[in-house]
């Protein structure tokens, strides 16, 4: 595990090699933020089973994922696919068959990880960088399609914040709506509010929005009052989810890269 430091924050990032027992077929193995610790307040992130236990599917901290769109040529029949940032996977059993290999460069406040993945005509390079400056933690990505096939990307961050004690959860900088549902409602103050206390399975809800620019999310936090997340990209799908231990929002980045094209994006978390 790599520990990045600012004056007030320690950011723990998983080592793709040494921490392989914490990975599976869901979250990217490079740039996985496992915990952020405040010098005064202690750990700031949680997870669906934290602190009692950990499993690779639920995760904890701020993992991110490309696994919603595995890469598989349409002419192939079977369950094997290449998952960006993880490796070759059996999507039926959710088993990693072969992990990708990362080159790692780090300083006291940043860690950069690079990998090249190739399978059945898909060829890509991926860079994941996590850095901390003051109270801001940035998770940045770059994908370059160096193969002949078009490269579809569907990526999302999954920050796990402590479930607030009050009903207010988060406020988004763009207008959002949602259908009637058992878990959430839009409060009069502009915040998305909890309608009912969730169980272990939790409540999932996709937000309806028409975003045309990057977004900022203000998140209620039990130790800090408010934290913020700001994207460099315009989200496509934008779900929220939470169980009795944690609450999360997931602004998806979606793009298809032609041969030779690249995409760069980031999300900042301000604590």
N, C-alpha and C positions, 0 to 999 in steps of 0.2 A: 504494500500500500504506500502511495506517495502522499506526503503531507505538505501542502502549500500554505504559506503563511503571509498574513498582513499584520498590522499592529494589533488588531483585535479579533481576527478570524483565523482559524485553522481549517483547511479544506482537505478532506481525505478523499483521494482518488484511487480506485482499485488498479492494481498492477495486472495487466492482461496475462502475465505468466504466473506470478507467484500467487495470485488470487483466483486461479481458474476454477476452484471448487465453488466459487460464488456465482459463476456464470451458467447460462443455459441458452435456450434457443429463442429468447425473447428480447433481451436488452443488449445494446452495443457493448462490446468488451473493451473498447477504447474510449477514455473520457468519462467513465462511470463515476459520478460524484456519490460517494457512499455516506458521507456525513459532513456537516459544517458545524463547527463548534465555536461559540462566542466565549471570549475570555472571561466575561462576567456572568453570562446567562447559561452557559453550558451548551449541549447539543440543540440545534435548531430544527432538525429534520427528523422525520419518523418514517413509518411504513405500515402496510396493512397488518403486519403481525409484530411490529416492533413495540417494546423491547424484548418480548418473551422469546421470539424465535425469528429465523430468517430462512427463506427459500428463494430460489432463483427466479421463479415465476412472479411472485409478489414483489420482490425487491425491497429496497429502501433508499432513502436519500433523494438524489435526482438522477435516476437512470434515464436513458433515451433509447429509442428503438426505430429500426428500419424494417422490423419483422412483419409488419402489416402487408408488405408487398414483396414477398420473396421472388427471386429471379429464377425462372424456369422457361426454357424454350417451349413454345406450344406444340412442337412436334414430338417432344419427349412424353412418354407415359410413365407415371410413377410418382413417388412422394418426395424425391430428393430435390432440393432447391438450394441456391446460393442466397444467403441472407447477408446483406451489407453490414459490415462491422462485426459479424460473428464468424461466418464460414459456411461450410457445406453442412446442411441439416436435413434430417428426415422430418418432414412437416407433419406426418401422421403420428409419429411417436414423440415428437418434440425433442428429439435427440440430436446433439451436435456430433456430426460424423468427423469433422476436421475443422479445428479452429484456425482462423487467419493469424498470421504472424505480424507483430507490430515492431516498428522501430520507435524508440522512445528517447526524447530529449527533454531535460528538465532543468529548471532554475528554482530558486527559492520560492517564487510566486507563480510559476506556470509549468505545465507539463504538456508537451506536444507529442502526439502519437500518429504514425503514418503506416498504412498498409496498402498492398496491392492485392486484388482478388481477381481470379480468372476461372471461368467455368463455362463450357459449351457456348463459346462466342461472346459471353459477357466478360469484359475486362474493364476494371475501374481502379482508380486510386482514391483513397479516403484519408483525410487528415482530420483529427479531432484534437482540439486544444482547450484546456481548462486553465483559467488564470484568475488571480484575485488581486484587486487593487483597492485598498481601503476597505469599504464595506460592500464592494461590488464583486460578484463572481460571474465570470463570462464563460459560457459553453459555446464554442464555435466549431463549425463544420465546413469542410470543403470536399466536394466529390467531383472527380474528373472522369468522363467517359472516354477511355482510351481504346475501346473495342469497336467493332463494326455494328453491333446490335444497338438499337435504342435502349436507353437505361431509365426505367421508371423508378422514381424515388417517392416514398411516402414515409416521412419521419415525424416523430413527435417526442417532446420532452415530457417526463412524468414526475414533476416535483411533488414530494410527499410532505405536506405541512401538518403540524399537530392540529387535530380537530378542535376548532375554537369552542369555548364554553358557551358563548352566546350564539344567537341564531344567525348573525351576519357572517358570511363566508368570504366573498370576494366581490370586487367591482371592476368591470371591464370598460376600457376607454372608448369602445364602440357600442352602439345600441345593440342589445341582444334581447331575444324573446325565447320562450320555450312553451311547449304544449303543457296542458295540465298533467301533473305527474305526482307520485307520492313523496318524492324526496326533497324537491326544491320549489322555491317561488321567488318572484322578483319583489323586493321590498320597496316601500315608498321612498326610502333614502337612496335608492340606486344600487344597493347591494343585492347580490343573490343571497337568499337566506335559506337556512335549513327548515324544511317543513316538518320533519319528524327525525327523531334520533335513529341513526342507521344501525343495522346489524352487521355481522362479520362480512356478509356478501356485499353490503353497501348499496348505494343508489348511483346509477349511471344515467346521465342525461346529456344528449347532444344539444348545444345551444344553436338557435337560429340566428344568423347574422348576415350582413352584407358588407363585410369589411373590404375596403379598397386600399388600405395602408396598414403598416405595422401597428401593433396594439400594446398597451400597457395594462397589466392586471394588478390591482391593489388587493393584497391578501391579509385578512385578519390573522394575527399571530399571538399565541398565548403569552410568550415571553417578551416580544418586542412591540406589540401593539399592531403595527403594520409592516409588511414587507412588500416589495414590488417586483414584478417580472416584466421585461420589455423585449419584444421580438424585433428583429431586423427585417422580418418578412410579413407578408399578409397571410394570415391563417386561412386554410380551407376548412376542413372539419375542426370543430372546437367543442369537445365534450368536457364535462366535469364528472368527477366521481369521488365518493368518500365512504368509508365505513366508520365504525365507532372509534378507530384509532387515528385516522388520517383523512385529509381532504386534498384533492388534486385537480388541476386544470391542465388540458392537453391541447395546445394550439398546434395543429398539424402543418407541416411544410410539405408541399406537393409539387413535383416537377418531373418532366420527362426530358432527358438529355439526349440529343442526337450525338452521333460519333464526333468526338473532338470537343464537345461542349463541357463546361464545368459550371457548378453552382456553389456559392458561398452564402452562409447565413449564420446567425448567432442569436443567443438569448442571454440577456443580463438579468441577474437576480440581485436586488439591492436590499441588504439587511441593515 
